[in-house]
Amino acid sequence: MFSRGARTWASAVPPESGVGAVDAREPASSDEARLRLLVQRVQQGDLTAFEQLYEATKLDAARTLRHLVGNRVEVDDLLQETYLRLLTAVKGFRGESRFRTFLYRVCANVALSHLRWKRRRPEDPFADPPEVVAPGEDPERAAERRQAARLVEAALEKLSPRKRIVFVYAELSGMSADEIALAVGSSPNTVRSRLHHARLEFTEAMQRLVVARPVGGSHGRS
């Protein structure tokens, strides 16, 4: 039950919130070919191509950052930092992986720095995330969704930054261990080990939080 909590939370958030899973298993396509052509132009010094690359990938990057750092966080600054880093990093892209996997690595580095900073400045894990109400959504259902999002986010807060990133990429973005390894600059075996422990810790955290904050508690309804 709890190991599926993150996926349940992701599916419960309406599309207009900008939070959605990324299908990292999709095969190379015309989209990938277009991105690689833009990368080649950027590597040749064409800044117009970088603007086009930004427009083509910014929603994907924003969704990924929201998953990595939490729905409560304003991602505009992190998104800007991601593309500032990408402008330099893209010069080293040689096509060994899909470009989006390369982008996820930059997102992971930005998120890792942010999560480490955030752990030094703890905040109330039950602070309400920005409310996004789907048109016509039942108020009771909306309250349950908000509570589920708070619980999952609080459980994710318990994970170390590296475990959280691996967990999110696997559980919310559906990436394989090999893809995650490329995205975080680690080995597949290290990713599998980190993911195993992250799942155990996430499940334990969710169990404790559910006991501490039963459905219908002071934070369960609005």
N, C-alpha and C positions, 0 to 999 in steps of 0.2 A: 504493500500500500504506500508506504512512505517513499520507497525508491522511485515510485512513479509520480511523486508529488510535484516535482519541478515541471514535468511535462504537462500535468494537469493544470498547474498554474499558468503556464505559457499559453495553453489552449483556451484558458478562461478569459484572457485579456483580449478585448476586441481589437480588430485590425487597425482601426483608426488611431490607436495609441502609438503605433509605430513599433510595437514589440511583437516580434514573431520569430519563429525558428528559421534558421538558414539551412537549406539543403546542400550540405557540403559534398554530398555523394553524387551530385549531378555530373554526368560526363562532360567532357570538353564539347563546346558548342560554338555557334557563331558569335555568341556573346563573349566567350573566352577569346576567340580569335580577334574580335574587335578590341577588347581590352589590351591584348598583346601588341596590336598595331599602335594603339595609343601610347603604350609604354615605350615602344621603340622610338616614337616621335619625341617623347619626353626626354629620353636618353640622348637624343640629338639636340636637345636644348629648346624644344618647342613648348613654351609655357601655355599656349592655347590648348595644346593636347592635354596638358595636366588639368586644365579647367574642365575639359570634356571628361577626363578620367574621374574627376571629383563628382561631376554631375551623374555619371553612370554608376557610381559605387557608394555615394554618401548615405543613401537610405539603408543599404546593407551594413555599412560600418556603424551607423547610428543604432540599428537594432542590436548588433553584436555588442557594442559598448553598453547599451542598456542592460542586456543580459549579464554582462561581466561585472558591472559595478552596481547594479540595482536600479529598479524603476524609479526610486525616489530622487535619484541624482540628476541634476541638470547636465546633459551630455554635450551641450554646445561647445564648451571650452575643451573638453576631452576630444571632441571631433576635430576641432581646429588643430589641437596638438598632434592628433593622429596624422593629419594630412601635411603638417609641417615636417613631421618625421618622415613621412612617405616620400616627400619631394626629394629628400636626400637618399633614403634607402632604396628607392626605385632604380637608382643608377646601378645597383648591384643585382638586380633581378635578371636571372639568366634562363628562366623558363623551366627550371627543374620541377616546379610544381605549378598548379593552377595559380593565376594571379590573385584570385580571391583568398586562397590559402596564405599567400604572401601578405596580403592585406590584413588577414586575421592575426598574423604574427605581430604586425605593427600595433594592431588593436590590443593584443595581449600585453605587449610591453607597456603601452600607455595605461592600461587598466591595472597592471601589476604595480606600477608606481603609485597610482591613485589609491589602490586598496591598502597598500602599505602605509600611506599617509593617513588614510581613514582609520586604520586600526590604532594609530597613535592619538586619534581624536574621537573616542567612542561617543556614540549618540544613542538616543532611545531607539532600540530596534523595532518598537511598535509605533513609531511615529508614522502617521498616515502618509502613504504615497499620494502623488497627485491623482485626484479622482478623474477617471475617464468612464463616463456612463454611455453605454451603447444605446442608440435610439430604440425606444420601446422596451428596454430591459426592465424586468420585474424588479422593484425596489428590494425585495427580500433576496432575490438572486444576486443583485448587485452588491448587497451587504456581505453575503457569503463569499462572493468573489474577492472583495476587498480584504476580508479576513484571511482567506486562503493565501492571497498575495503577501500579506504581512507575515504570516507564519513561515512561508517558504523563504522570504527575504531574510527573516530573522535567523532561520536555520543556515542559510548561506553565509550569514555574517560570522557563524561559528567556525567556518572553514578557513584555513590559511589561504592567503592570496593565490599561491600556486595550485593548491587543490581546488579552490573555487573555479579558477579559469578552466582547468581540465574537466571538472564536473559540468560546468555550463556548456562547454564545447561538445561534450559527449551527450548529455541529457537534453539540452535545449536546441543545439544546432545539429545534432545527429551526425557528428563527425566521427570517423574511425580513429583508432589509436595511431595509425600511420599518419593520417592527416593532422591530428592534434600534435604529434611529435614534430612535424614540419612547422606548425604554427607557433609552437612554444620553444622550439630549439632544443628538443630533448630526444631521447630514444623511445621507441614504441614500448619497450619493456618498462621504462621508468614511468611513462604515461599510464600504462595498465596498472602498475602498482599504486601510483598516486590516485588514480580513479577508484580503485578498489577501496582504499582507505577513506577517500572522500565520500563514497556512497555509504559506508558504515557510519561515518561521523554525521552525515546529513540525516540519516535515518534516526540515529540516536537523538540528535538535536530536535528533530520534528516530534519525536515521541515525548520528550521533555516539555516542549512548548505546548503541545496539545493538552497535556496534563495540567500545565500551569495556566493556560488560557483556553478553557473549554468553550465549545460553541455556545454563543449566547451570552458570553461574559461581557465585561464592561467595554471591551473593544470589538465585540462581535456584531454589534448593530450600530447604525447611525441614523 
